């Protein structure tokens, strides 16, 4: 999820949605494979529109798509962060048939990401507004609160999720965003929800989070500093080192969610510009995925998911013109970490 001004959740708060909730509590012109080669020149990949999924909601004045995640049966799930009560908050897309249907709504959550657990197969959602993580059955029913409450004396603003191979959760906690303070954290939650541990703190509005291709560390984006940091992990999932890995020259845009392909390439979503920036594991900028200039009313490309075992990628693009799904050819094949948060 991204920072505004203008910022979606700030607008929601102005509209009264969050206030009341809290009170109540693609094809590139050249060969894509050439771009991923060591020393390749930075290029542009032109994404192509698949379909429109949502329109601007009268109640909130916006729509904001996030959290694309593939179910093992091939269905692509996305969330609409700003959907008002009663409107679809989780949608399922059939990318082949180009159809979309609602699978979940409620009167409370502001969901900013979605991920399927390798442990129990359920869909996990971050509720940024209420500091909770909830889970759903794949059909959108059986809503359960997986985690709520404080972590080390402070409630989370959970944004994105990455699962390790055993099903434990690694959550980007965007604390301090509204104050502009570096209170962001990365929190590890055991797969049974019984224990939460702060792995890193003092971060600048932690947003995207994803394991590298070998599960040896976490890539995290810090939205208000436009940088990507790397947390190296030990055998027990603890952080053994931390450093700034990539500084993103985003201009007015800010770093959003992150996905990683099988070759270790990073796909960094942007808020404030409908584009995805691609880096290799060494921080070399490989490509920029752009929405065609003729696409009006779109100002963010928050996230991306790459087809498991394939290279077809789908990015969530939103703005005053609505919420859309665009596609492009990724530089590497999709894995679990290719579902961006």
C-alpha positions as CSV (number, residue, x, y, z in Angstrom):
1,X,0.0,0.0,0.0
2,X,1.1,3.5,-0.8
3,X,1.7,6.8,0.8
4,X,-0.3,9.9,-0.1
5,X,-0.6,13.0,-0.1
6,X,-2.8,12.4,-1.9
7,X,-3.0,9.0,-0.1
8,X,-5.8,6.5,-0.4
9,X,-6.2,5.8,3.3
10,X,-6.0,9.5,4.1
11,X,-8.8,10.1,1.6
12,X,-10.7,7.3,3.2
13,X,-10.3,8.9,6.5
14,X,-11.5,12.2,5.1
15,X,-14.5,10.5,3.7
16,X,-15.2,9.0,7.1
17,X,-14.8,5.4,6.2
18,X,-11.7,4.7,8.3
19,X,-12.8,7.1,11.0
20,X,-16.0,5.2,11.5
21,X,-14.2,1.8,11.2
22,X,-11.7,2.8,13.9
23,X,-14.4,4.3,16.1
24,X,-16.3,1.1,15.8
25,X,-13.4,-0.9,17.2
26,X,2.1,-7.2,-21.7
27,X,4.7,-7.3,-24.3
28,X,8.0,-5.6,-24.8
29,X,9.1,-4.3,-28.2
30,X,12.3,-6.3,-27.9
31,X,12.9,-9.7,-26.4
32,X,12.3,-9.7,-22.6
33,X,14.8,-12.5,-22.1
34,X,17.6,-10.2,-23.4
35,X,16.9,-7.7,-20.6
36,X,17.6,-10.2,-17.9
37,X,21.1,-11.0,-19.2
38,X,24.0,-9.7,-17.1
39,X,25.0,-6.3,-18.2
40,X,21.9,-5.8,-20.3
41,X,20.9,-2.2,-21.1
42,X,17.9,-0.9,-19.2
43,X,14.8,-1.2,-21.4
44,X,11.1,-0.5,-21.5
45,X,8.4,-3.2,-21.4
46,X,5.0,-2.1,-22.7
47,X,2.2,-3.6,-20.6
48,X,-1.1,-4.4,-22.3
49,X,-4.6,-4.0,-20.8
50,X,-6.4,-7.2,-19.9
51,X,-9.6,-5.8,-18.4
52,X,-11.2,-3.3,-16.1
53,X,-12.0,-4.8,-12.6
54,X,-13.5,-1.9,-10.6
55,X,-14.7,1.7,-11.0
56,X,-14.3,4.6,-8.6
57,X,-16.6,4.2,-5.6
58,X,-18.9,7.1,-4.9
59,X,-18.6,6.5,-1.2
60,X,-14.8,6.8,-1.1
61,X,-14.1,8.7,-4.2
62,X,-11.6,6.1,-5.4
63,X,-10.7,2.5,-6.1
64,X,-7.4,0.9,-5.4
65,X,-6.4,-2.6,-6.4
66,X,-3.7,-4.5,-4.5
67,X,-2.4,-8.0,-3.6
68,X,-2.6,-10.1,-6.8
69,X,-2.1,-13.7,-5.8
70,X,-2.6,-16.9,-7.7
71,X,-4.5,-19.8,-6.2
72,X,-3.1,-23.3,-7.1
73,X,-6.1,-23.8,-9.4
74,X,-5.1,-20.8,-11.5
75,X,-7.5,-18.2,-10.2
76,X,-6.0,-14.7,-9.6
77,X,-7.2,-13.0,-6.4
78,X,-7.0,-9.2,-5.9
79,X,-8.3,-6.8,-3.2
80,X,-9.8,-3.4,-3.5
81,X,-8.4,-1.4,-0.6
82,X,-11.0,1.4,-0.8
83,X,-14.1,-0.6,-1.4
84,X,-16.9,0.6,1.0
85,X,-19.0,-1.8,3.1
86,X,-21.1,-4.1,1.0
87,X,-19.0,-3.7,-2.2
88,X,-16.6,-6.4,-3.3
89,X,-13.4,-6.3,-1.3
90,X,-11.8,-9.5,-2.6
91,X,-12.2,-10.5,-6.2
92,X,-11.3,-13.5,-8.3
93,X,-10.2,-13.1,-11.9
94,X,-10.2,-15.7,-14.6
95,X,-7.4,-14.2,-16.7
96,X,-8.1,-16.6,-19.7
97,X,-11.8,-15.9,-19.9
98,X,-11.4,-12.3,-18.8
99,X,-14.1,-12.5,-16.2
100,X,-14.2,-11.3,-12.6
101,X,-16.5,-12.1,-9.7
102,X,-16.7,-11.0,-6.1
103,X,-15.7,-13.6,-3.4
104,X,-15.8,-11.6,-0.2
105,X,-17.1,-8.4,1.3
106,X,-17.7,-7.1,4.8
107,X,-18.5,-3.9,6.6
108,X,-15.2,-3.4,8.4
109,X,-11.9,-4.3,6.7
110,X,-9.5,-2.2,4.6
111,X,-7.5,-5.0,3.0
112,X,-4.2,-4.0,1.5
113,X,-2.7,-7.4,0.5
114,X,-3.6,-11.1,-0.1
115,X,-1.5,-14.2,0.1
116,X,-2.3,-18.0,0.1
117,X,-0.6,-19.9,3.0
118,X,1.5,-22.9,2.0
119,X,0.6,-24.4,5.4
120,X,-3.2,-24.4,5.4
121,X,-4.1,-23.2,1.9
122,X,-6.2,-20.3,3.2
123,X,-6.2,-16.8,1.9
124,X,-4.6,-14.3,4.3
125,X,-5.5,-10.6,4.2
126,X,-3.9,-7.6,6.0
127,X,-6.5,-5.2,7.5
128,X,-4.5,-2.0,7.6
129,X,-7.3,0.0,9.3
130,X,-7.7,-2.3,12.3
131,X,-4.2,-3.8,12.7
132,X,-5.4,-7.3,12.0
133,X,-4.7,-10.2,9.8
134,X,-7.7,-12.3,8.8
135,X,-8.0,-15.4,6.7
136,X,-10.6,-16.8,4.3
137,X,-11.4,-20.1,2.7
138,X,-10.5,-20.0,-1.0
139,X,-14.2,-19.5,-1.8
140,X,-14.2,-16.2,0.2
141,X,-16.2,-17.6,3.2
142,X,-15.3,-18.7,6.7
143,X,-13.7,-15.4,7.7
144,X,-11.4,-15.8,10.8
145,X,-9.2,-13.3,12.7
146,X,-5.8,-14.8,12.6
147,X,-3.9,-12.1,14.5
148,X,-5.0,-8.9,16.4
149,X,-3.6,-6.8,19.2
150,X,-0.3,-5.2,20.0
151,X,3.2,-6.3,19.1
152,X,5.9,-5.1,21.6
153,X,3.4,-2.6,23.0
154,X,2.2,-1.1,19.6
155,X,-0.6,-2.1,17.3
156,X,0.5,-2.9,13.7
157,X,-0.6,-1.2,10.5
158,X,0.0,-4.4,8.5
159,X,0.5,-3.8,4.8
160,X,2.0,-6.8,2.9
161,X,2.7,-10.5,3.8
162,X,5.4,-13.0,2.7
163,X,5.2,-16.7,3.8
164,X,8.3,-18.8,4.4
165,X,8.3,-22.4,3.3
166,X,6.8,-23.6,6.6
167,X,3.9,-21.2,6.5
168,X,5.2,-18.6,9.0
169,X,4.2,-15.0,8.2
170,X,6.5,-12.0,7.6
171,X,4.5,-8.8,7.7
172,X,5.5,-5.3,6.7
173,X,4.2,-3.0,9.5
174,X,3.8,0.5,8.2
175,X,3.6,2.2,11.6
176,X,4.5,5.9,11.5
177,X,3.2,6.5,8.0
178,X,0.6,9.1,9.0
179,X,3.1,11.0,11.2
180,X,6.0,10.8,8.7
181,X,8.1,9.0,11.4
182,X,10.4,6.0,10.9
183,X,8.5,3.7,13.1
184,X,8.0,1.0,10.5
185,X,8.7,-2.7,11.4
186,X,9.0,-6.2,10.0
187,X,7.1,-8.6,12.2
188,X,7.3,-12.4,12.1
189,X,4.1,-14.3,13.2
190,X,4.2,-18.0,13.8
191,X,1.8,-19.9,11.5
192,X,-0.5,-20.7,14.4
193,X,-0.8,-17.0,15.2
194,X,0.5,-17.5,18.8
195,X,3.7,-15.6,18.7
196,X,4.7,-12.3,17.0
197,X,8.3,-11.1,17.0
198,X,9.7,-7.8,15.7
199,X,12.6,-8.6,13.4
200,X,13.4,-5.0,12.4
201,X,12.3,-1.6,13.4
202,X,13.1,2.1,12.7
203,X,12.0,1.7,9.1
204,X,10.5,4.4,6.9
205,X,6.9,3.2,6.3
206,X,7.6,-0.4,5.5
207,X,5.5,-1.5,2.5
208,X,6.6,-4.3,0.2
209,X,8.0,-7.5,1.6
210,X,9.2,-10.6,-0.3
211,X,11.7,-13.5,0.2
212,X,14.5,-13.8,-2.2
213,X,14.5,-16.7,-4.6
214,X,16.4,-19.0,-2.1
215,X,14.5,-17.9,1.1
216,X,17.8,-16.6,2.6
217,X,16.6,-13.1,3.1
218,X,13.8,-10.5,2.8
219,X,13.5,-7.7,0.4
220,X,11.5,-4.8,1.9
221,X,10.6,-1.4,0.5
222,X,10.5,1.7,2.6
223,X,7.9,3.9,1.0
224,X,8.8,7.3,2.4
225,X,12.5,6.9,1.7
226,X,12.1,5.3,-1.8
227,X,14.6,2.6,-0.9
228,X,14.7,-1.2,-0.9
229,X,16.4,-2.8,2.1
230,X,17.6,-6.4,2.5
231,X,17.3,-8.4,5.7
232,X,19.5,-11.5,5.7
233,X,18.0,-14.3,7.8
234,X,19.4,-17.1,9.9
235,X,18.2,-20.7,10.1
236,X,15.5,-19.8,12.7
237,X,14.1,-16.9,10.7
238,X,15.9,-14.3,12.7
239,X,17.6,-11.3,11.1
240,X,21.4,-11.6,11.0
241,X,22.1,-8.4,9.0
242,X,20.4,-5.5,7.4
243,X,21.4,-2.9,4.8
244,X,20.1,-0.6,2.1
245,X,20.2,-2.5,-1.1
246,X,18.6,-0.3,-3.8
247,X,17.8,3.4,-3.9
248,X,14.8,4.0,-6.2
249,X,14.8,7.1,-8.3
250,X,11.1,7.5,-8.4
251,X,10.6,11.2,-8.8
252,X,7.1,11.9,-7.5
253,X,6.4,8.2,-7.3
254,X,7.0,6.0,-4.2
255,X,8.0,2.4,-3.6
256,X,5.0,0.1,-3.1
257,X,4.9,-3.7,-3.1
258,X,7.6,-6.2,-4.2
259,X,7.6,-9.5,-6.1
260,X,10.5,-11.7,-6.9
261,X,10.8,-14.2,-9.8
262,X,12.7,-17.5,-10.0
263,X,15.9,-15.8,-11.2
264,X,15.9,-13.5,-8.2
265,X,14.8,-10.4,-10.1
266,X,12.8,-7.8,-8.1
267,X,9.6,-6.2,-9.4
268,X,9.1,-3.0,-7.5
269,X,5.6,-1.4,-7.8
270,X,5.2,2.3,-7.8
271,X,2.5,4.6,-6.4
272,X,2.3,7.9,-8.2
273,X,3.2,6.4,-11.6
274,X,1.6,3.5,-13.4
275,X,4.9,1.5,-13.8
276,X,6.9,-1.3,-12.3
277,X,10.7,-1.1,-12.0
278,X,12.7,-4.3,-12.3
279,X,16.1,-4.9,-10.7
280,X,18.4,-7.9,-10.5
281,X,19.6,-9.2,-7.1
282,X,22.7,-7.0,-7.4
283,X,20.6,-3.8,-7.7
284,X,21.1,-3.3,-11.4
285,X,18.0,-1.8,-13.0
286,X,17.0,-4.1,-15.8
287,X,13.7,-2.7,-17.1
288,X,10.7,-0.5,-16.5
289,X,7.3,-1.9,-17.2
290,X,5.1,1.0,-18.5
291,X,1.4,1.3,-19.1
292,X,0.7,2.9,-22.5
293,X,0.6,6.7,-22.5
294,X,-2.9,6.6,-23.9
295,X,-4.2,5.1,-20.7
296,X,-5.7,8.0,-18.9
297,X,-6.7,8.3,-15.2
298,X,-4.2,5.8,-14.0
299,X,-1.6,6.8,-11.5
300,X,-0.3,3.7,-9.6
301,X,0.9,0.2,-10.4
302,X,0.9,-1.2,-6.9
303,X,1.7,-4.8,-7.4
304,X,2.3,-7.7,-9.7
305,X,1.9,-11.5,-9.8
306,X,3.7,-13.8,-12.2
307,X,2.0,-17.1,-13.4
308,X,3.5,-20.0,-11.4
309,X,6.0,-21.8,-13.6
310,X,5.5,-19.3,-16.5
311,X,6.4,-15.7,-17.4
312,X,3.1,-14.1,-18.0
313,X,2.8,-11.3,-15.4
314,X,-0.3,-9.4,-14.2
315,X,-0.1,-6.0,-12.6
316,X,-2.8,-4.1,-10.7
317,X,-3.1,-0.5,-12.0
318,X,-5.5,2.1,-10.4
319,X,-6.4,5.7,-10.4
320,X,-9.4,8.0,-11.0
321,X,-10.1,6.1,-14.2
322,X,-10.7,2.9,-12.3
323,X,-9.0,-0.3,-11.4
324,X,-7.4,-2.4,-14.1
325,X,-5.4,-5.5,-14.7
326,X,-2.5,-5.2,-17.2
327,X,-0.2,-7.9,-18.5
328,X,3.4,-8.2,-19.6
329,X,6.2,-10.8,-20.1
330,X,8.3,-11.1,-17.0
331,X,12.0,-11.6,-17.1
332,X,11.9,-14.8,-15.1
333,X,9.4,-17.5,-14.2
334,X,6.8,-17.2,-11.4
335,X,7.1,-18.8,-8.0
336,X,5.3,-18.3,-4.6
337,X,7.4,-15.1,-4.1
338,X,6.1,-13.8,-7.4
339,X,2.8,-13.0,-5.8
340,X,3.6,-9.5,-4.6
341,X,2.5,-9.2,-1.0
